[in-house]
Amino acid sequence: MKQPITKKKERTHAWWLKKTNTDFNKMVRLEESNDSGYGICVTCGKPKHYKESNAGHFKHGLDFVRDNQHFQCVYCNQFLSGNGVKYSLYMIDRYGRDRVDEILAMKNYKYSIPDLQEMRSNYKQKIKEYEKKIQS
């Protein structure tokens, strides 16, 4: 007996947001890693493998702004709540006070599902490129 044709499950905005955020965070960690897959925590300076690290936010809730997220060890990001003072110093040193002020003034943006789909596709492509660099 044939199985009834079922409609493909429609993905929700929350699903797309979560998946896109996961890929963006992985891309950030890979981008800031060397050819061995190790990056340096922007707040404590310890080297960690990208699979054992986070993409820590400078300003929480502001997703998908590339210069708002950087390679951070789990300890600084989760147990020290982002290690804010050192993160601020890093950001000012790297981008300057004006850009830091711009980031702090930014409001959260609600992306549409098509925006998230396109962004996720771009992030996945970059992830493939970075993973090739590490595997070679």
C-alpha positions as CSV (number, residue, x, y, z in Angstrom):
1,M,0.0,0.0,0.0
2,K,1.3,3.4,-0.9
3,Q,2.2,5.9,1.9
4,P,0.0,9.0,1.8
5,I,1.8,12.1,0.4
6,T,2.7,14.3,3.3
7,K,3.5,18.0,3.0
8,K,7.0,19.0,3.8
9,K,7.2,20.5,7.2
10,E,7.5,24.3,7.1
11,R,10.4,25.6,9.1
12,T,9.6,28.4,11.6
13,H,11.4,31.7,12.0
14,A,12.9,30.4,15.3
15,W,14.3,27.4,13.6
16,W,16.0,29.5,10.9
17,L,17.3,31.9,13.4
18,K,18.8,29.2,15.5
19,K,20.4,27.3,12.6
20,T,21.7,30.6,11.1
21,N,23.2,31.7,14.4
22,T,24.9,28.3,14.9
23,D,26.5,28.5,11.4
24,F,27.5,32.2,12.0
25,N,29.2,31.3,15.3
26,K,31.1,28.4,13.7
27,M,32.2,30.6,10.8
28,V,33.5,33.3,13.3
29,R,35.5,30.6,15.2
30,L,36.9,29.1,12.0
31,E,37.7,32.5,10.5
32,E,39.8,33.5,13.6
33,S,41.6,30.1,13.8
34,N,44.9,29.2,12.3
35,D,45.6,26.4,9.8
36,S,45.6,23.9,12.8
37,G,42.2,25.0,13.9
38,Y,43.4,26.9,16.9
39,G,42.4,30.5,17.8
40,I,43.3,32.9,20.6
41,C,40.7,34.0,23.1
42,V,40.3,37.7,22.7
43,T,39.9,38.3,26.4
44,C,42.4,36.0,28.1
45,G,44.8,35.2,25.2
46,K,44.7,31.4,25.7
47,P,44.9,29.2,22.5
48,K,41.9,26.9,22.0
49,H,40.7,24.7,19.2
50,Y,37.7,26.1,17.4
51,K,35.6,23.1,18.4
52,E,36.2,23.8,22.0
53,S,35.5,27.6,22.0
54,N,32.7,30.1,21.5
55,A,32.0,33.1,19.3
56,G,31.6,35.5,22.1
57,H,29.4,38.6,21.7
58,F,30.7,42.0,22.6
59,K,27.1,43.3,22.8
60,H,24.7,40.6,23.6
61,G,21.6,40.1,21.5
62,L,23.3,41.8,18.5
63,D,23.6,38.8,16.2
64,F,25.2,38.6,12.7
65,V,27.3,41.7,13.1
66,R,30.7,40.3,12.3
67,D,32.8,42.8,14.3
68,N,30.6,42.2,17.4
69,Q,31.6,38.6,17.8
70,H,35.0,37.1,18.2
71,F,36.9,33.9,19.2
72,Q,36.5,33.4,22.9
73,C,37.2,30.5,25.2
74,V,34.3,28.9,27.0
75,Y,35.6,30.0,30.4
76,C,35.7,33.7,29.5
77,N,32.4,33.6,27.6
78,Q,30.3,31.5,29.9
79,F,31.8,31.5,33.3
80,L,33.1,35.1,33.3
81,S,29.9,36.3,31.5
82,G,32.0,37.5,28.5
83,N,34.9,39.0,30.5
84,G,33.4,42.4,29.6
85,V,36.2,44.7,30.7
86,K,38.9,42.8,28.8
87,Y,36.5,42.4,25.8
88,S,35.9,46.2,25.8
89,L,39.6,46.9,25.8
90,Y,40.1,44.4,22.9
91,M,37.3,46.1,20.9
92,I,38.7,49.6,21.4
93,D,42.2,48.5,20.5
94,R,41.0,46.6,17.4
95,Y,38.3,48.9,16.0
96,G,38.7,52.2,17.8
97,R,36.3,54.0,20.2
98,D,34.0,55.4,17.4
99,R,33.2,51.9,16.0
100,V,32.7,50.5,19.5
101,D,30.2,53.3,20.2
102,E,28.4,52.5,16.9
103,I,28.1,48.8,17.9
104,L,26.8,49.8,21.4
105,A,24.2,52.1,19.8
106,M,23.0,49.4,17.4
107,K,19.5,47.9,17.9
108,N,18.6,44.3,17.5
109,Y,17.2,43.6,14.0
110,K,14.6,41.0,13.2
111,Y,15.7,39.2,10.0
112,S,13.1,37.6,7.7
113,I,13.2,33.9,6.9
114,P,14.5,34.6,3.3
115,D,17.2,36.9,4.9
116,L,18.2,34.1,7.3
117,Q,18.2,31.5,4.5
118,E,20.5,33.6,2.3
119,M,22.8,34.4,5.3
120,R,23.0,30.8,6.3
121,S,23.9,29.7,2.8
122,N,26.7,32.3,2.7
123,Y,28.0,31.2,6.1
124,K,27.9,27.5,5.1
125,Q,30.0,28.3,2.1
126,K,32.6,30.2,4.1
127,I,32.6,27.3,6.7
128,K,33.5,24.9,3.9
129,E,36.4,27.1,2.7
130,Y,37.8,27.5,6.2
131,E,37.5,23.8,7.0
132,K,39.4,23.0,3.8
133,K,42.2,25.3,5.0
134,I,42.4,23.4,8.3
135,Q,42.3,19.9,6.8
136,S,45.0,20.6,4.2
